Amino acid sequence: MSFTELRAYVIENRDDIEALRFLMSKRDPNSPKYPAPMTDAEMQEQMEIIRRKIRGEL
């Protein structure tokens, strides 16, 4: 199963914890890491980053 197929499977079968864990183990170690937000301002900043990522702006 390719990464894309695995991702699609996990989206369709959200209760399959083993598949989700396997998918997460295959993530890119060079991906940017964001610290957990501690304030409302940090939460809003991270939500904007996520929105931009979804829209394809990042």
C-alpha positions, 0 to 999 in steps of 0.5 A: 500500500502506498503512502497515499493509499494508506492516508486515504484508508486512515481517513475512511477508517478513523477507528483503526488506531494501528493504521493511524499509528503506522501512518504517523510513524512514516511522517517526514522527520524534516517537517516543521514542528510547531510548539503547543500554543500557550496563549489565545494569540498563539492559538490564533497564529497556529490556526492561521498557519493551518488555514494557509496550508489548507489553501495551498499558500504554504 
